[in-house]
Amino acid sequence: MRRAAVLAALLVASGAAIAGTAWVAERDAGAPLRCAAGLVAIGPRCCGEGQTLSGDRCVGEPARCPSTHERRRDGCVARPRRVLVAGGEAHLGPSDWEAQGVVEARTVRAGALSVDVHELDVATHAACVDAGACRGPVDRADPGRAAALTLEEARALCRFTGARLPTDDEWTWLAMGAATRRYPWGDTGLVCSRAAFGLVAGPCARGARGPDLVGARPGGATPEGLQDLAGNLAEWATTADGARARGGSFLSTAAAELRGWRPGALPDAQATGARCVVDR
């Protein structure tokens, strides 16, 4: 009887926690700070100030963009940048109650890497196609938006930038670090100003048909400054027998889908992109 009561209490507590997360996300979705300074929330998107939404695209010349982005006639585009992430090891285990039965205890190791701050965007993909290093066609509208890519396209685009895709262990290390953070930014605080998730039918927005602008939610950065590791687009990470999609996406609605420990999922063609790394 006592054990049943304890289990019931745990279920009630976990349900309350999930409901609390959804409530905080719904509240944050309407806050003016959902998007970075220099951007405005229009429907499910973060667009440059002065732009409008046409379908699911930010269109028109922006009057203002974030300081990290170039203001172009066709939109705000993040300036390409990489940061050095020191190597190390993280000891993973089912410490998070949602990881019970999902995560097998193991040690993740990674060497020092120079890592893209942002996910690869449409502008970079278009430049690769123009150079003949990637296959076209590419939708050039909304150039600062994260680019959905097949595994072949992601590998070609990373090669074009002088880099490669991270391995699954490397991606886990980038997202969790030695502290094995639940989310890229820390253990708590899954709100809409930190991750582009739940953009189709809530809790952060409704009506999205694709990802958002890269770097639109700097509050979700890792300690080293990597953005959008949780949400926006899932990211390709290579394995011994292929590749996995990691990190959740704009389609995700459950908090567990955005956890750094979450095993790779089957890629969704409209919701998987990439970031590149260089060995150091």
KANORDA-V195911 format. One record per residue. N is the residue number from 1. PSI is psi in whole degrees, 0 to 359 (none if undefined). OMEGA is omega in whole degrees, 0 to 359 (none if undefined). D_CENTER is the distance of its C-alpha to the mean C-alpha in Angstrom with 1 decimal. Layout:
n: (N/N)
psi: (PSI/PSI)
omega: (OMEGA/OMEGA)
d_center: (D_CENTER/D_CENTER)
//
This chain:
n: (1/2/3/4/5/6/7/8/9/10/11/12/13/14/15/16/17/18/19/20/21/22/23/24/25/26/27/28/29/30/31/32/33/34/35/36/37/38/39/40/41/42/43/44/45/46/47/48/49/50/51/52/53/54/55/56/57/58/59/60/61/62/63/64/65/66/67/68/69/70/71/72/73/74/75/76/77/78/79/80/81/82/83/84/85/86/87/88/89/90/91/92/93/94/95/96/97/98/99/100/101/102/103/104/105/106/107/108/109/110/111/112/113/114/115/116/117/118/119/120/121/122/123/124/125/126/127/128/129/130/131/132/133/134/135/136/137/138/139/140/141/142/143/144/145/146/147/148/149/150/151/152/153/154/155/156/157/158/159/160/161/162/163/164/165/166/167/168/169/170/171/172/173/174/175/176/177/178/179/180/181/182/183/184/185/186/187/188/189/190/191/192/193/194/195/196/197/198/199/200/201/202/203/204/205/206/207/208/209/210/211/212/213/214/215/216/217/218/219/220/221/222/223/224/225/226/227/228/229/230/231/232/233/234/235/236/237/238/239/240/241/242/243/244/245/246/247/248/249/250/251/252/253/254/255/256/257/258/259/260/261/262/263/264/265/266/267/268/269/270/271/272/273/274/275/276/277/278/279/280)
psi: (316/319/318/321/320/316/320/319/321/320/320/316/317/322/321/321/317/316/321/318/316/320/316/319/317/318/317/333/328/0/148/344/16/324/156/157/133/352/158/147/119/111/229/0/160/116/160/148/131/347/166/170/125/109/243/17/143/123/160/167/125/144/337/146/165/156/339/356/150/134/112/166/333/10/180/127/125/137/129/132/142/150/153/128/119/150/172/197/149/136/107/145/169/56/331/131/330/347/353/126/0/319/127/133/128/170/128/131/145/146/177/138/147/122/139/130/323/161/153/137/175/322/318/320/318/320/323/320/316/328/355/10/345/156/145/189/171/137/110/355/149/62/338/357/148/142/120/131/145/168/317/316/320/317/317/321/321/318/320/326/8/31/194/170/149/155/168/318/319/317/318/318/317/321/327/328/183/335/357/57/144/317/163/325/342/197/343/176/38/96/166/344/356/336/139/86/165/44/353/308/33/166/353/336/181/146/5/143/5/185/176/180/139/144/20/349/71/343/345/15/153/169/333/350/7/132/152/25/333/125/189/270/142/159/138/135/130/152/177/332/20/240/161/158/123/152/357/177/187/341/340/142/337/140/322/333/341/359/145/332/349/123/156/143/168/132/143/128/326/357/20/128/213/159/154/158/157/132/141/none)
omega: (181/180/178/179/179/179/178/179/179/179/178/181/181/177/178/180/179/179/179/178/179/181/179/179/179/179/183/182/181/182/181/183/178/180/180/175/184/178/176/178/176/185/180/188/166/182/176/178/181/177/175/180/176/189/175/183/171/185/180/179/180/175/182/176/173/181/180/185/173/177/180/181/183/175/177/183/181/177/181/181/175/177/179/175/182/177/179/179/179/181/184/175/182/180/176/183/180/180/180/180/181/184/175/181/179/178/179/180/178/174/179/183/166/193/174/176/184/169/178/185/181/180/179/179/180/179/179/177/180/181/180/181/178/178/175/356/176/177/188/177/177/191/182/181/176/184/173/189/168/178/179/180/180/179/180/182/176/177/179/180/179/185/179/174/175/171/180/178/179/179/179/179/180/184/189/181/181/180/184/178/176/179/181/183/183/186/183/172/175/179/188/177/180/183/177/180/179/184/182/182/180/10/186/179/179/172/180/176/180/183/180/174/176/178/182/183/183/178/179/183/172/176/179/177/179/185/175/174/173/177/186/169/167/186/178/173/187/177/181/183/178/181/179/174/186/167/183/185/178/178/186/177/181/181/183/180/183/180/179/181/187/179/181/180/172/184/172/187/182/189/179/178/184/162/188/179/176/179/178/none)
d_center: (43.7/42.1/39.2/38.7/38.6/36.0/33.7/34.2/33.3/30.1/29.1/30.0/28.0/24.8/25.3/25.7/22.6/20.5/22.5/22.0/18.2/18.5/21.1/19.2/16.3/19.0/20.7/17.7/16.9/20.3/20.2/20.6/18.0/15.0/14.3/15.0/18.7/19.9/17.9/19.1/17.8/19.5/19.1/15.4/14.5/14.5/17.3/19.5/22.5/25.3/23.3/23.7/21.9/23.4/22.2/18.5/18.7/19.2/22.6/25.3/25.6/23.7/26.1/23.5/20.0/18.2/20.0/17.1/17.4/20.5/22.3/23.5/25.8/23.2/20.2/18.1/16.5/14.7/17.2/16.3/16.2/16.0/16.6/18.6/17.4/20.5/21.1/22.1/22.0/20.6/22.6/20.7/22.5/22.4/22.7/20.4/22.6/20.0/19.8/23.6/24.5/21.0/20.6/23.4/24.4/23.9/23.3/20.3/21.4/20.0/21.8/21.1/18.5/17.8/14.0/12.3/10.9/8.8/7.5/10.9/12.3/15.3/17.7/17.2/17.6/20.7/22.2/21.9/23.7/26.3/27.0/27.6/25.1/22.8/24.1/24.1/24.2/21.0/20.6/20.9/20.6/17.9/17.3/14.5/12.2/9.5/11.8/12.0/13.9/16.3/16.6/19.7/18.1/15.2/18.0/20.2/17.8/17.1/20.9/21.5/19.7/21.7/19.1/17.8/15.0/14.5/16.3/15.0/16.7/15.4/11.7/12.9/14.7/12.0/10.0/13.4/16.1/19.7/19.5/17.3/15.1/13.9/10.6/9.4/11.7/14.4/16.1/16.3/15.2/12.5/13.3/12.1/12.3/9.6/6.8/7.0/8.5/12.2/12.8/15.4/17.9/16.8/16.4/14.4/16.0/17.9/18.5/15.3/15.9/12.8/9.5/9.9/10.8/8.7/9.4/10.6/9.7/11.0/12.1/9.0/9.7/11.2/15.0/15.0/12.8/9.5/6.9/3.2/3.7/3.7/3.6/4.5/5.2/6.0/7.3/11.1/12.9/16.7/19.3/23.1/23.5/20.6/16.8/14.2/10.9/8.7/6.0/6.8/6.2/8.2/11.1/10.6/13.4/14.2/13.0/13.7/11.1/8.4/10.9/10.7/14.0/13.2/14.8/13.5/14.0/15.9/13.8/14.0/15.2/13.6/10.1/9.6/9.1/9.3/9.7/13.3/15.5/19.2/21.6/23.4)
//
